[in-house]
């Protein structure tokens, strides 16, 4: 099969290559999926799991990418809940070969059925953005109607999903980003917008929840906005930043079939819309990952037309 591999941490996207690799075989409770579309997060090349396995052993050349939509072609021993020929989407394990390939072996529990009226590109754009928003707001943030939320990066792939879901849950949403992102953030449902380059974040006042995708100084300033009993939710990694009288929760997104089903149903009925910046074929993916070529939103790789 064709696959994109990485072998050199220092090389970044310049170290990505399209090569021929053996097709994967399913392990116990796995399925093999013919990948129709895949997602890639530009920070993946900095993740330790891209380069080593769970025992910290080198696993290069490794295949990056963890979001997928495709069709099941084989079942591993003991696999239940999915069938050959079924359309699926989901999130592959961080420490296994990923989805920038024509086929991938995935744990069946990490996948959900993809309804026939949702195209593969949309399906591949949902797992990380949708699950991150769901788990940060619903599971960890326990957001309730009437609360106020700051959604950093509100026009991005994850932030736009946070903004939409928070509004659907009945929150008042203050989006942030660069000035050029203002209209996009408002279109995704933000009630108001703060240009972090030219406007004072502190003027927002107290809020119940901050969803931080940035870290650093922005995280420290955001923590001071969280009212007593509120929550600072972050996906940028462990930090010493804490609200004075609230909670700070750092989390890593996890695959969850029930949550994926909730998310895709909201896409089907129009409550959520995905934020795809560009769709490119596998043969052009390496060029598309170059920082100078990327567009706002999610980059989706069309593997099997």
C-alpha positions as CSV (number, residue, x, y, z in Angstrom):
1,X,0.0,0.0,0.0
2,X,1.0,3.7,-0.3
3,X,1.7,5.5,2.9
4,X,3.4,8.6,4.2
5,X,6.2,7.8,6.7
6,X,8.4,9.9,9.0
7,X,11.9,9.0,10.1
8,X,13.5,12.1,11.4
9,X,12.2,14.3,14.2
10,X,14.5,17.2,13.4
11,X,13.4,17.3,9.7
12,X,9.8,18.2,10.4
13,X,7.4,18.0,7.4
14,X,10.5,17.9,5.2
15,X,11.2,14.4,6.5
16,X,7.9,13.0,5.3
17,X,7.9,10.7,2.4
18,X,5.3,8.8,0.3
19,X,6.5,5.2,0.1
20,X,5.2,1.6,-0.4
21,X,4.6,-0.2,2.9
22,X,3.1,-3.7,3.6
23,X,-0.6,-3.6,4.2
24,X,-1.5,-4.1,7.9
25,X,-3.0,-7.3,9.4
26,X,-5.6,-7.0,12.1
27,X,-4.7,-8.0,15.7
28,X,-7.2,-9.3,18.2
29,X,-10.2,-6.9,18.4
30,X,-8.9,-4.9,15.4
31,X,-10.4,-4.1,12.1
32,X,-8.6,-3.1,8.9
33,X,-10.0,-0.1,7.3
34,X,-9.5,1.1,3.7
35,X,-8.9,4.7,4.3
36,X,-11.0,7.1,2.2
37,X,-10.0,10.3,4.0
38,X,-7.6,11.1,6.8
39,X,-6.8,14.0,9.1
40,X,-3.5,15.2,10.3
41,X,-2.6,17.6,13.2
42,X,0.4,19.8,12.5
43,X,1.8,19.2,16.1
44,X,1.9,15.4,15.6
45,X,5.6,15.5,14.7
46,X,6.3,16.8,18.2
47,X,4.4,14.0,20.0
48,X,6.6,11.3,21.5
49,X,4.1,8.7,20.4
50,X,4.9,9.5,16.8
51,X,8.4,8.2,17.3
52,X,8.3,5.6,20.0
53,X,6.0,2.9,21.2
54,X,4.5,2.6,24.7
55,X,7.7,1.1,26.0
56,X,9.7,4.0,24.6
57,X,11.3,1.9,21.8
58,X,11.9,3.5,18.5
59,X,9.2,2.7,16.0
60,X,10.3,4.7,12.9
61,X,9.6,4.7,10.1
62,X,6.2,5.4,11.4
63,X,2.9,6.5,9.7
64,X,1.4,9.6,11.2
65,X,-2.2,10.7,11.1
66,X,-4.9,9.5,13.6
67,X,-8.3,10.7,12.2
68,X,-9.9,8.5,9.5
69,X,-13.1,7.7,7.6
70,X,-13.3,4.7,5.4
71,X,-14.7,1.2,4.9
72,X,-13.9,-2.0,7.0
73,X,-12.2,-4.6,4.9
74,X,-11.2,-7.2,7.5
75,X,-11.9,-8.2,11.1
76,X,-9.4,-9.4,13.7
77,X,-10.0,-12.4,15.9
78,X,-12.8,-11.7,18.4
79,X,-13.8,-8.4,16.9
80,X,-17.5,-7.6,17.3
81,X,-19.7,-4.6,16.8
82,X,-18.5,-3.8,13.2
83,X,-18.8,-5.7,9.9
84,X,-16.9,-6.0,6.6
85,X,-18.1,-3.4,4.2
86,X,-19.3,-1.0,6.9
87,X,-18.5,2.8,6.7
88,X,-16.8,4.0,9.8
89,X,-14.9,7.0,11.2
90,X,-12.8,7.5,14.3
91,X,-9.5,7.9,16.0
92,X,-6.5,5.5,15.9
93,X,-4.3,4.8,18.8
94,X,-1.5,7.4,19.3
95,X,1.3,4.8,19.4
96,X,0.4,2.7,16.4
97,X,0.9,3.4,12.7
98,X,-1.7,6.0,11.7
99,X,-4.0,6.9,8.9
100,X,-2.0,8.6,6.2
101,X,-2.0,5.4,4.3
102,X,-4.3,3.4,2.1
103,X,-5.1,0.9,4.9
104,X,-4.8,1.0,8.7
105,X,-5.4,-1.5,11.5
106,X,-7.5,0.1,14.2
107,X,-9.1,-1.1,17.4
108,X,-12.8,-1.6,16.7
109,X,-13.8,0.2,19.9
110,X,-12.2,3.4,18.5
111,X,-14.5,3.6,15.6
112,X,-18.2,4.5,15.1
113,X,-20.5,3.9,12.1
114,X,-20.4,6.7,9.5
115,X,-23.9,7.4,8.2
116,X,-24.3,7.2,4.5
117,X,-25.3,10.9,4.2
118,X,-22.0,12.1,5.7
119,X,-19.2,12.1,3.2
120,X,-15.8,10.7,4.0
121,X,-13.9,14.1,4.1
122,X,-16.4,15.4,6.7
123,X,-16.1,12.1,8.7
124,X,-12.3,12.4,8.8
125,X,-12.4,16.0,10.0
126,X,-14.5,15.3,13.1
127,X,-12.7,12.9,15.5
128,X,-10.1,15.1,17.1
129,X,-11.9,18.4,16.9
130,X,-15.3,17.0,17.8
131,X,-14.1,14.7,20.6
132,X,-11.9,17.4,22.1
133,X,-14.8,19.9,22.2
134,X,-17.2,17.3,23.7
135,X,-14.8,16.0,26.3
136,X,-13.6,19.5,27.3
137,X,-17.0,21.0,27.6
138,X,-19.3,18.1,28.6
139,X,-17.1,15.6,30.4
140,X,-14.4,17.8,32.1
141,X,-16.0,21.2,32.1
142,X,-19.5,20.0,32.9
143,X,-20.9,23.0,31.1
144,X,-24.5,24.1,31.8
145,X,-26.9,26.3,30.0
146,X,-26.5,30.0,31.0
147,X,-22.8,29.8,31.7
148,X,-20.2,32.0,30.1
149,X,-17.3,30.4,28.1
150,X,-14.1,31.8,26.6
151,X,-13.2,29.8,23.5
152,X,-9.7,30.5,22.4
153,X,-8.9,30.0,18.7
154,X,-12.6,30.2,18.0
155,X,-12.1,30.1,14.2
156,X,-9.7,27.1,14.1
157,X,-10.5,23.5,13.6
158,X,-10.9,22.7,17.3
159,X,-12.0,26.1,18.5
160,X,-14.8,26.4,16.0
161,X,-16.2,23.1,17.3
162,X,-15.9,24.3,20.9
163,X,-17.7,27.5,20.0
164,X,-20.6,25.7,18.2
165,X,-21.1,23.0,20.9
166,X,-21.0,25.5,23.7
167,X,-23.6,27.6,22.0
168,X,-25.8,24.5,21.4
169,X,-25.5,23.7,25.1
170,X,-26.8,27.1,26.0
171,X,-23.7,29.0,26.9
172,X,-22.7,32.6,26.2
173,X,-19.5,32.3,24.1
174,X,-16.7,34.7,23.9
175,X,-14.4,33.7,21.0
176,X,-10.8,34.8,20.7
177,X,-8.1,34.9,18.0
178,X,-6.5,37.3,15.6
179,X,-8.4,40.2,14.2
180,X,-8.8,38.4,10.8
181,X,-10.7,35.6,12.6
182,X,-13.4,37.8,14.0
183,X,-16.1,37.2,11.3
184,X,-15.4,33.5,11.1
185,X,-15.7,33.1,14.9
186,X,-19.0,35.0,14.9
187,X,-20.3,32.9,12.0
188,X,-19.5,29.8,14.1
189,X,-21.7,31.1,16.9
190,X,-19.5,33.3,19.1
191,X,-21.6,35.9,20.9
192,X,-18.6,38.3,20.9
193,X,-15.0,38.2,19.9
194,X,-11.7,39.4,21.4
195,X,-8.8,40.2,19.1
196,X,-5.9,39.0,21.2
197,X,-3.4,41.3,19.4
198,X,-5.3,44.5,19.8
199,X,-7.9,44.1,22.5
200,X,-7.7,43.4,26.2
201,X,-8.7,39.8,27.2
202,X,-9.1,41.1,30.8
203,X,-12.1,43.2,29.7
204,X,-14.1,40.1,29.3
205,X,-14.7,39.9,33.0
206,X,-15.4,36.7,35.0
207,X,-16.5,33.5,33.1
208,X,-17.5,30.0,34.1
209,X,-15.2,28.1,31.8
210,X,-12.1,28.9,29.6
211,X,-11.2,26.4,26.9
212,X,-7.5,27.0,26.3
213,X,-5.8,25.9,23.1
214,X,-2.8,28.3,23.3
215,X,-1.1,28.1,26.7
216,X,1.7,30.3,27.9
217,X,0.8,33.9,28.8
218,X,-2.7,33.5,27.4
219,X,-3.3,30.6,29.8
220,X,-2.1,32.6,32.7
221,X,-4.3,35.6,31.8
222,X,-7.2,33.3,31.2
223,X,-6.9,31.7,34.6
224,X,-7.6,35.1,36.2
225,X,-10.9,35.2,34.3
226,X,-12.3,32.1,35.9
227,X,-14.8,32.8,38.6
228,X,-15.0,30.9,41.9
229,X,-16.1,27.3,41.1
230,X,-15.3,27.7,37.4
231,X,-12.9,25.7,35.2
232,X,-9.9,26.2,33.0
233,X,-9.8,23.4,30.5
234,X,-6.6,22.9,28.5
235,X,-5.2,20.6,25.8
236,X,-1.8,22.1,25.6
237,X,-0.2,20.0,28.3
238,X,0.4,20.1,32.1
239,X,0.9,23.5,33.5
240,X,1.3,25.3,36.8
241,X,-1.4,27.8,35.8
242,X,-4.5,27.5,38.0
243,X,-7.5,29.7,38.7
244,X,-7.4,31.2,42.2
245,X,-10.7,29.6,43.2
246,X,-11.5,27.2,40.4
247,X,-10.4,24.0,38.7
248,X,-7.7,23.5,36.1
249,X,-8.0,20.4,33.9
250,X,-5.5,19.3,31.4
251,X,-6.6,16.3,29.2
252,X,-5.6,14.3,26.2
253,X,-8.5,13.5,23.9
254,X,-9.7,9.8,23.8
255,X,-11.6,7.8,21.3
256,X,-15.2,7.2,22.3
257,X,-17.8,5.5,20.1
258,X,-20.8,7.0,21.9
259,X,-19.5,10.5,21.7
260,X,-18.5,10.1,18.0
261,X,-22.1,9.1,17.4
262,X,-23.5,12.1,19.2
263,X,-21.1,14.4,17.2
264,X,-22.0,13.0,13.8
265,X,-25.7,13.2,14.5
266,X,-25.3,16.9,15.2
267,X,-23.5,17.3,11.9
268,X,-26.3,15.5,10.1
269,X,-29.1,17.7,11.6
270,X,-27.2,20.9,11.2
271,X,-26.4,21.7,14.8
272,X,-22.6,21.4,14.1
273,X,-20.6,22.1,10.9
274,X,-17.1,21.0,10.3
275,X,-14.3,23.4,9.6
276,X,-12.3,22.0,6.6
277,X,-9.6,24.3,5.3
278,X,-8.4,22.2,2.4
279,X,-8.7,18.7,0.9
280,X,-5.8,17.2,-1.0
281,X,-4.9,13.8,-2.4
282,X,-2.4,11.6,-0.6
283,X,0.2,12.2,-3.3
284,X,0.1,16.0,-2.5
285,X,-0.1,15.6,1.3
286,X,3.5,16.3,2.1
287,X,3.5,19.6,0.3
288,X,0.1,20.5,1.9
289,X,1.6,20.0,5.4
290,X,4.3,22.7,4.8
291,X,3.4,25.5,7.2
292,X,3.5,28.0,4.3
293,X,0.9,26.1,2.4
294,X,-1.7,25.4,5.1
295,X,-5.0,27.2,5.3
296,X,-7.2,28.0,8.3
297,X,-9.3,25.0,9.4
298,X,-8.7,21.3,9.1
299,X,-6.5,19.7,6.4
300,X,-8.1,16.5,5.1
301,X,-6.2,14.0,3.0
302,X,-8.3,12.2,0.3
303,X,-6.7,8.8,0.2
304,X,-9.2,6.8,-1.8
305,X,-11.3,8.9,-4.2
